[in-house]
């Protein structure tokens, strides 16, 4: 067994199973450094704390023995998230230009660790895309706060740097708004849920609901930031708002109607009206939202907005005429521009779904192109900054296969191989996996759908395209699964 370094992709059985694949990796097969109770960690406080937790280290950092050293350096070639990592006889040494880069080095060490041994490696690594995310819908099914922490940990482990948190929808409002307490008191609870598939038309009478306080979400945001993960909130408007309208009927186009929080899945035809008071309501909500979430981006939705109520409303027609729009159906773009302008006053940029491509994407917005790859290409041709999320490749709430053995899903199949095969445009900001929760009622269900396909999303976002190989990914993924086992992740077994 040679001590000479070798560059991946090596065929040696002891090659580290890292997911996502690092940019360059040199190994010395058969050589290991063993961490002991005396092993210490040095570096910036916020990252050394993560390293001690992740690697289970409690040694004295001032000791003279081998240790984990995390160092910030002025090395522009590493970018905002890159790092250099060496493990040899003298210990483990990571260098990065930012604390985030050091976090990713720690996560690489966490994946390398087997027992208490780290293999000798030399790694130089940086991501291909700056946006590598996962979307989690907590509106359809409220997830425990503890699971959001766990999900952040799993994103960080895979070097996914964004949690897109979908907080409101027709079926539930999960974000505390102090100016409008009925949003969570009434809008946060529905009388039941769908039984079986939505197309079967069956529901139960088991109440479902809940919400997160602003204090809880602030703590989650801080926790995620220490792990290299930003949280982008989504408050969907002007559609997907039946829960809000149930709490405050004057928001709707039929203020005398008393709508319940929607029980069925699918798209509600009840949308916000175009009154100035309603615009002010959403602005008030966003004011509190940005005080909790410091992320540069706020997702305002804008997808799946039926125009029936606007077309039938004299007020909506008058508003469209006053704004010199082509008709009430153009109020979607008007809504997006109003909210984007307001958020710009907070120094924030909006994110929108790709329905706004026809309505006029607000200035400075980023487009989440979801409907298909043609929509991704359309957003790219129009010159918009975009995150590529075509549902045929990235909607992880779809079943991996068709068949009776698969848990109930909105549709299928989206196998791991198809997720891994997707190539976003080089001009895109990045990619993310979507987890809509109509059929994901529990943390275990979320993990089953997310993994291991979210590992493929991580690979797509991080690793250089010309170095990606399905067989190599499969080999590394199989070596990675024991770590998920150790963490108790309820993932779907490989076929």
C-alpha positions as CSV (number, residue, x, y, z in Angstrom):
1,X,0.0,0.0,0.0
2,X,1.6,3.2,-1.2
3,X,2.0,6.4,0.8
4,X,2.0,8.5,-2.4
5,X,-0.9,11.0,-2.7
6,X,-3.5,10.3,-5.4
7,X,-6.1,12.5,-6.9
8,X,-9.8,11.5,-7.1
9,X,-11.5,9.6,-8.6
10,X,-9.3,6.8,-7.2
11,X,-10.6,3.3,-7.1
12,X,-9.1,2.3,-3.7
13,X,-11.8,1.0,-1.4
14,X,-10.7,3.3,1.4
15,X,-11.3,6.5,-0.6
16,X,-13.4,8.8,1.6
17,X,-17.1,8.8,0.7
18,X,-17.7,12.6,0.7
19,X,-21.1,14.0,-0.5
20,X,-21.0,16.5,-2.2
21,X,-17.8,15.6,-4.0
22,X,-14.9,18.0,-3.3
23,X,-13.2,19.9,-6.1
24,X,-9.9,18.2,-5.5
25,X,-9.0,15.4,-3.1
26,X,-5.7,13.7,-2.6
27,X,-5.4,10.7,-0.3
28,X,-2.8,8.6,1.4
29,X,-4.5,5.2,1.6
30,X,-4.0,3.3,4.9
31,X,-2.9,6.4,6.8
32,X,-5.1,7.8,9.6
33,X,-5.0,10.3,12.4
34,X,-6.8,9.2,15.5
35,X,-8.7,11.8,17.6
36,X,-8.3,11.3,21.3
37,X,-9.7,12.8,24.5
38,X,-6.8,15.3,24.5
39,X,-7.5,16.6,21.0
40,X,-8.3,20.3,21.1
41,X,-9.7,22.8,18.5
42,X,-8.4,26.3,17.8
43,X,-10.0,29.0,15.6
44,X,-12.8,31.5,15.6
45,X,-15.2,30.9,18.5
46,X,-18.3,30.3,16.6
47,X,-16.7,27.7,14.4
48,X,-14.7,25.9,17.1
49,X,-17.9,25.4,19.0
50,X,-19.4,23.6,16.0
51,X,-16.2,21.6,15.5
52,X,-16.2,20.4,19.2
53,X,-19.9,19.4,18.9
54,X,-19.6,17.8,15.5
55,X,-16.4,15.9,16.2
56,X,-17.1,15.3,19.9
57,X,-13.9,17.0,21.1
58,X,-13.2,18.4,24.5
59,X,-9.5,18.7,24.7
60,X,-7.4,21.7,25.7
61,X,-6.9,23.9,22.6
62,X,-3.6,25.2,24.1
63,X,-2.1,21.8,24.4
64,X,1.0,20.8,22.5
65,X,-0.4,17.6,20.9
66,X,-2.1,17.3,17.5
67,X,-5.3,19.2,17.1
68,X,-7.9,20.6,14.8
69,X,-6.8,24.1,13.6
70,X,-9.3,26.4,11.9
71,X,-7.7,29.5,10.4
72,X,-9.1,32.5,8.5
73,X,-6.8,33.5,5.7
74,X,-6.7,36.1,2.9
75,X,-7.0,33.8,-0.1
76,X,-9.4,35.2,-2.7
77,X,-9.2,32.1,-4.8
78,X,-11.3,30.3,-2.1
79,X,-14.2,32.7,-2.6
80,X,-16.9,33.1,0.1
81,X,-17.4,29.4,0.9
82,X,-14.2,27.6,-0.2
83,X,-11.6,26.0,2.1
84,X,-8.4,24.1,2.1
85,X,-8.1,21.1,4.4
86,X,-5.2,18.8,5.3
87,X,-5.2,15.8,7.6
88,X,-1.8,14.2,8.4
89,X,0.4,13.1,11.3
90,X,0.3,16.6,12.9
91,X,-3.5,16.8,13.0
92,X,-6.2,18.5,10.9
93,X,-5.7,22.0,9.5
94,X,-8.4,24.0,7.7
95,X,-8.0,27.4,6.0
96,X,-10.8,29.6,4.6
97,X,-11.5,33.2,3.8
98,X,-14.7,33.3,5.8
99,X,-16.2,31.6,8.8
100,X,-18.7,29.8,6.4
101,X,-15.8,28.2,4.6
102,X,-14.5,26.9,7.9
103,X,-17.9,25.5,8.6
104,X,-17.8,23.5,5.4
105,X,-14.4,22.3,6.3
106,X,-15.7,21.1,9.7
107,X,-18.6,19.3,7.9
108,X,-16.1,17.6,5.6
109,X,-14.2,16.4,8.7
110,X,-17.5,15.2,10.1
111,X,-18.1,13.1,7.0
112,X,-14.5,11.8,7.0
113,X,-14.6,10.6,10.6
114,X,-15.0,6.9,11.1
115,X,-14.9,5.8,14.7
116,X,-12.3,8.2,16.0
117,X,-10.1,8.1,12.9
118,X,-9.6,10.7,10.1
119,X,-7.9,9.5,6.9
120,X,-5.0,11.5,5.6
121,X,-6.3,13.9,2.9
122,X,-5.5,17.1,1.1
123,X,-8.6,18.9,-0.1
124,X,-9.1,22.2,-1.9
125,X,-12.8,22.9,-2.3
126,X,-15.3,25.5,-3.3
127,X,-18.9,25.4,-4.6
128,X,-20.0,25.7,-8.1
129,X,-23.2,27.7,-7.2
130,X,-23.7,30.2,-4.5
131,X,-27.4,29.1,-3.9
132,X,-27.8,25.5,-2.7
133,X,-31.0,25.1,-0.8
134,X,-34.0,23.1,0.4
135,X,-37.6,24.4,0.6
136,X,-39.7,23.2,3.4
137,X,-43.5,23.8,3.6
138,X,-44.6,24.0,7.2
139,X,-48.0,25.5,6.3
140,X,-49.8,22.4,5.1
141,X,-48.4,20.4,7.9
142,X,-46.9,22.1,10.9
143,X,-43.5,20.6,11.8
144,X,-42.2,20.6,15.3
145,X,-39.7,23.3,16.0
146,X,-37.2,20.7,17.1
147,X,-37.3,19.2,13.6
148,X,-36.5,22.5,12.0
149,X,-33.3,22.5,14.0
150,X,-32.6,18.9,12.9
151,X,-33.3,19.8,9.3
152,X,-30.9,22.7,9.5
153,X,-28.2,20.4,10.8
154,X,-28.8,18.0,7.9
155,X,-28.6,20.8,5.4
156,X,-25.3,22.0,6.9
157,X,-23.9,18.5,6.8
158,X,-24.4,18.4,3.1
159,X,-23.2,22.0,2.5
160,X,-26.6,23.3,1.6
161,X,-26.6,26.9,2.6
162,X,-30.3,28.0,2.3
163,X,-33.5,26.9,4.0
164,X,-36.5,28.3,2.2
165,X,-39.2,28.3,4.9
166,X,-42.7,28.4,3.5
167,X,-44.7,29.8,6.5
168,X,-48.2,30.5,5.2
169,X,-50.7,29.1,2.8
170,X,-54.5,28.5,2.4
171,X,-54.3,25.6,4.9
172,X,-52.4,27.3,7.7
173,X,-50.6,30.4,9.0
174,X,-47.5,29.7,11.0
175,X,-45.8,33.1,11.6
176,X,-46.7,35.1,14.7
177,X,-47.7,38.7,13.7
178,X,-48.1,40.8,16.8
179,X,-50.3,43.5,15.0
180,X,-52.7,40.8,13.7
181,X,-52.9,38.0,16.4
182,X,-55.9,36.3,14.7
183,X,-53.6,35.2,11.9
184,X,-52.3,32.5,14.2
185,X,-55.2,32.3,16.6
186,X,-57.7,31.5,13.8
187,X,-55.6,31.2,10.6
188,X,-53.2,28.8,12.3
189,X,-55.7,26.0,12.8
190,X,-58.0,24.0,10.4
191,X,-60.8,21.7,11.4
192,X,-59.3,18.7,9.6
193,X,-57.2,17.3,6.8
194,X,-57.4,15.3,3.6
195,X,-57.6,11.6,4.0
196,X,-55.9,9.7,1.2
197,X,-55.2,11.5,-2.0
198,X,-56.8,14.9,-2.5
199,X,-58.5,13.7,-5.7
200,X,-60.6,11.2,-3.6
201,X,-62.4,14.1,-1.9
202,X,-62.3,12.6,1.6
203,X,-61.4,14.6,4.8
204,X,-61.4,14.0,8.5
205,X,-62.4,16.0,11.5
206,X,-59.0,15.9,13.3
207,X,-57.9,19.5,14.0
208,X,-54.5,20.5,12.8
209,X,-52.4,23.6,13.4
210,X,-49.9,25.6,15.4
211,X,-47.5,28.4,14.8
212,X,-44.0,29.6,15.7
213,X,-43.3,32.7,17.8
214,X,-41.0,35.3,16.6
215,X,-38.7,34.6,19.5
216,X,-38.5,30.9,18.5
217,X,-37.7,31.8,14.9
218,X,-35.0,34.3,15.8
219,X,-33.3,31.6,17.8
220,X,-33.6,29.2,14.8
221,X,-32.1,31.8,12.5
222,X,-29.1,32.3,14.8
223,X,-28.6,28.6,15.1
224,X,-28.7,28.1,11.4
225,X,-26.3,31.0,10.8
226,X,-23.7,29.4,13.0
227,X,-23.9,26.4,10.7
228,X,-23.6,28.3,7.4
229,X,-27.3,28.2,6.6
230,X,-29.4,31.3,5.9
231,X,-33.2,31.1,6.2
232,X,-35.3,32.8,3.6
233,X,-38.9,33.2,4.7
234,X,-41.9,33.0,2.4
235,X,-45.2,34.8,2.9
236,X,-47.3,34.0,-0.1
237,X,-49.4,36.8,-1.6
238,X,-51.9,37.7,-3.1
239,X,-52.9,34.0,-3.6
240,X,-52.6,31.1,-1.2
241,X,-54.1,33.4,1.4
242,X,-57.3,31.7,2.6
243,X,-56.0,31.2,6.1
244,X,-55.4,34.9,6.4
245,X,-58.8,35.8,4.9
246,X,-60.4,33.4,7.4
247,X,-58.9,35.4,10.2
248,X,-59.6,38.8,8.7
249,X,-62.5,38.6,6.2
250,X,-62.0,42.2,5.1
251,X,-58.9,41.0,3.2
252,X,-61.0,39.0,0.8
253,X,-63.1,40.0,-2.2
254,X,-66.3,39.0,-0.4
255,X,-65.9,40.6,3.1
256,X,-69.3,39.4,4.2
257,X,-68.4,35.8,3.6
258,X,-66.9,33.8,6.5
259,X,-64.3,31.4,5.0
260,X,-62.8,28.6,7.1
261,X,-59.1,27.8,6.9
262,X,-58.9,25.5,3.9
263,X,-58.9,21.8,4.6
264,X,-58.5,20.5,1.1
265,X,-55.1,20.6,-0.7
266,X,-54.9,22.3,-4.1
267,X,-55.5,26.0,-5.0
268,X,-58.0,28.2,-3.3
269,X,-59.9,30.6,-5.5
270,X,-60.1,33.1,-2.7
271,X,-57.4,35.7,-3.0
272,X,-56.6,39.1,-1.5
273,X,-58.5,42.1,-2.7
274,X,-56.7,45.2,-4.1
275,X,-57.7,47.7,-1.5
276,X,-55.0,50.0,-0.1
277,X,-55.8,48.8,3.4
278,X,-55.1,45.2,2.3
279,X,-51.8,46.3,0.8
280,X,-51.0,47.9,4.1
281,X,-51.8,44.7,6.0
282,X,-49.3,42.7,4.0
283,X,-46.7,45.5,4.5
284,X,-47.3,45.3,8.2
285,X,-46.7,41.5,8.1
286,X,-43.5,42.0,6.1
287,X,-42.3,44.6,8.5
288,X,-42.4,42.1,11.3
289,X,-41.0,39.3,9.1
290,X,-37.8,41.2,8.2
291,X,-37.3,42.0,11.8
292,X,-37.0,38.2,12.5
293,X,-35.3,37.1,9.3
294,X,-32.1,39.0,8.3
295,X,-31.8,37.2,5.0
296,X,-31.3,39.5,2.0
297,X,-34.2,37.8,0.2
298,X,-37.9,37.5,1.1
299,X,-40.0,35.2,-1.0
300,X,-43.5,36.7,-1.7
301,X,-44.8,33.8,-3.7
302,X,-47.0,35.1,-6.5
303,X,-47.8,31.6,-7.8
304,X,-51.1,30.0,-8.7
305,X,-53.3,33.1,-8.3
306,X,-56.8,32.6,-9.8
307,X,-58.3,35.8,-11.1
308,X,-62.0,34.9,-10.9
309,X,-62.8,37.1,-7.9
310,X,-60.9,40.1,-9.3
311,X,-62.7,39.8,-12.7
312,X,-66.0,39.7,-10.9
313,X,-65.2,42.6,-8.5
314,X,-66.1,46.2,-9.4
315,X,-63.4,47.4,-6.9
316,X,-60.7,45.3,-8.5
317,X,-61.7,46.6,-12.0
318,X,-61.6,50.1,-10.7
319,X,-58.2,49.5,-9.2
320,X,-56.9,48.0,-12.4
321,X,-58.2,51.0,-14.4
322,X,-56.7,53.5,-11.9
323,X,-53.3,51.8,-12.2
324,X,-53.6,51.8,-16.0
325,X,-53.4,48.0,-16.1
326,X,-54.7,46.0,-19.0
327,X,-57.4,44.5,-16.7
328,X,-57.9,42.9,-13.2
329,X,-55.8,39.9,-14.3
330,X,-52.7,42.1,-14.2
331,X,-53.2,42.9,-10.5
332,X,-50.7,40.0,-9.7
333,X,-47.9,42.0,-11.2
334,X,-49.1,45.1,-9.4
335,X,-49.1,43.3,-6.1
336,X,-45.6,42.0,-6.6
337,X,-44.3,45.5,-7.5
338,X,-45.9,47.1,-4.5
339,X,-44.4,44.5,-2.1
340,X,-41.0,44.6,-3.8
341,X,-40.9,48.4,-3.4
342,X,-41.8,48.2,0.2
343,X,-39.1,45.5,1.0
344,X,-36.5,47.5,-0.9
345,X,-37.0,50.2,1.7
346,X,-35.8,47.6,4.2
347,X,-32.8,46.8,2.1
348,X,-34.3,43.5,1.0
349,X,-34.9,41.9,-2.4
350,X,-37.9,39.8,-3.3
351,X,-38.0,36.3,-4.7
352,X,-41.0,35.2,-6.8
353,X,-42.2,32.0,-8.5
354,X,-42.1,32.0,-12.3
355,X,-45.7,33.1,-12.9
356,X,-44.4,36.6,-12.6
357,X,-42.5,36.2,-15.9
358,X,-45.7,37.1,-17.7
359,X,-46.8,39.8,-15.2
360,X,-43.5,41.6,-15.0
361,X,-40.8,40.5,-12.5
362,X,-40.1,43.4,-10.0
363,X,-36.8,45.1,-10.4
364,X,-34.1,43.4,-8.4
365,X,-36.1,40.2,-7.9
366,X,-34.9,36.7,-8.3
367,X,-37.1,34.1,-10.1
368,X,-37.6,30.6,-8.8
369,X,-38.4,28.8,-12.1
370,X,-40.5,25.8,-11.1
371,X,-42.9,24.7,-13.7
372,X,-40.4,23.1,-16.1
373,X,-37.0,23.5,-17.7
374,X,-38.5,25.7,-20.4
375,X,-39.5,28.2,-17.7
376,X,-35.9,28.1,-16.4
377,X,-34.7,28.9,-20.0
378,X,-37.3,31.6,-20.3
379,X,-36.1,33.3,-17.1
380,X,-32.5,33.0,-18.2
381,X,-33.3,34.5,-21.7
382,X,-35.1,37.4,-20.0
383,X,-31.9,38.2,-18.1
384,X,-33.3,37.5,-14.6
385,X,-31.3,36.2,-11.7
386,X,-32.8,32.8,-11.1
387,X,-32.8,29.7,-8.9
388,X,-33.4,26.6,-11.0
389,X,-36.1,24.5,-9.4
390,X,-38.0,22.7,-12.2
391,X,-40.5,20.3,-10.6
392,X,-39.6,17.4,-12.8
393,X,-36.1,17.3,-11.2
394,X,-36.3,19.0,-7.8
395,X,-39.8,18.5,-6.3
396,X,-38.8,16.0,-3.6
397,X,-42.4,15.6,-2.4
398,X,-42.9,13.5,-5.5
399,X,-42.5,9.7,-4.9
400,X,-39.3,8.2,-6.1
401,X,-41.1,5.4,-7.9
402,X,-44.6,4.3,-9.0
403,X,-46.1,1.4,-7.1
404,X,-48.1,0.2,-4.1
405,X,-45.0,0.1,-1.8
406,X,-44.4,3.8,-2.0
407,X,-46.0,6.1,0.7
408,X,-48.8,8.3,-0.6
409,X,-47.5,11.3,-2.6
410,X,-48.8,14.1,-4.7
411,X,-47.3,12.3,-7.7
412,X,-44.4,10.3,-9.0
413,X,-41.9,9.1,-9.9
414,X,-38.8,11.2,-9.4
415,X,-35.9,8.7,-8.9
416,X,-32.6,9.6,-7.3
417,X,-30.9,9.2,-10.7
418,X,-33.2,11.9,-12.3
419,X,-32.5,14.3,-9.5
420,X,-28.7,13.7,-9.9
421,X,-28.9,14.1,-13.7
422,X,-30.2,17.6,-13.6
423,X,-27.9,20.4,-14.8
424,X,-28.9,24.0,-14.0
425,X,-27.8,26.7,-16.4
426,X,-24.3,28.0,-15.6
427,X,-25.8,31.5,-15.2
428,X,-28.2,30.4,-12.5
429,X,-27.6,31.5,-8.9
430,X,-28.1,27.8,-8.0
431,X,-30.6,25.1,-7.3
432,X,-32.7,23.7,-4.4
433,X,-35.0,20.8,-3.6
434,X,-38.7,21.4,-2.8
435,X,-40.6,19.6,0.0
436,X,-44.3,20.6,-0.1
437,X,-46.0,19.0,2.8
438,X,-49.5,18.0,1.8
439,X,-48.5,14.4,2.0
440,X,-45.6,14.9,4.5
441,X,-47.4,15.0,7.9
442,X,-44.5,14.1,10.1
443,X,-40.7,14.7,10.3
444,X,-40.1,11.0,9.4
445,X,-42.2,11.5,6.2
446,X,-40.1,14.6,5.3
447,X,-36.9,12.8,5.8
448,X,-38.1,9.8,3.8
449,X,-38.8,12.0,0.8
450,X,-35.8,14.3,1.3
451,X,-33.0,11.7,1.6
452,X,-31.0,10.6,-0.2
453,X,-32.3,12.8,-3.0
454,X,-31.4,16.0,-1.2
455,X,-27.8,14.7,-1.2
456,X,-28.1,14.7,-5.0
457,X,-29.3,18.3,-4.9
458,X,-26.3,19.1,-2.8
459,X,-24.0,17.4,-5.3
460,X,-25.6,19.4,-8.2
461,X,-25.1,22.7,-6.4
462,X,-21.6,22.1,-5.2
463,X,-19.6,19.9,-7.5
464,X,-18.2,20.9,-10.8
465,X,-20.3,19.6,-13.7
466,X,-17.5,18.0,-15.7
467,X,-16.4,16.0,-12.7
468,X,-19.7,14.4,-11.9
469,X,-20.3,10.7,-12.6
470,X,-23.4,8.7,-11.6
471,X,-21.3,5.6,-10.7
472,X,-18.9,7.6,-8.6
473,X,-21.8,9.4,-6.8
474,X,-23.5,6.0,-6.1
475,X,-20.3,4.7,-4.6
476,X,-19.8,7.7,-2.4
477,X,-23.5,7.9,-1.4
478,X,-23.4,4.2,-0.2
479,X,-20.4,5.1,1.9
480,X,-22.2,8.1,3.2
481,X,-25.4,6.3,4.3
482,X,-23.9,4.9,7.5
483,X,-23.5,8.4,8.8
484,X,-27.2,9.1,8.1
485,X,-27.9,5.8,9.9
486,X,-25.9,7.0,12.9
487,X,-27.8,10.2,12.9
488,X,-31.1,8.3,12.8
489,X,-32.2,9.8,9.5
490,X,-35.4,8.1,8.2
491,X,-34.2,8.0,4.6
492,X,-35.6,5.9,1.8
493,X,-33.3,2.9,1.1
494,X,-31.5,2.8,-2.2
495,X,-33.1,0.5,-4.8
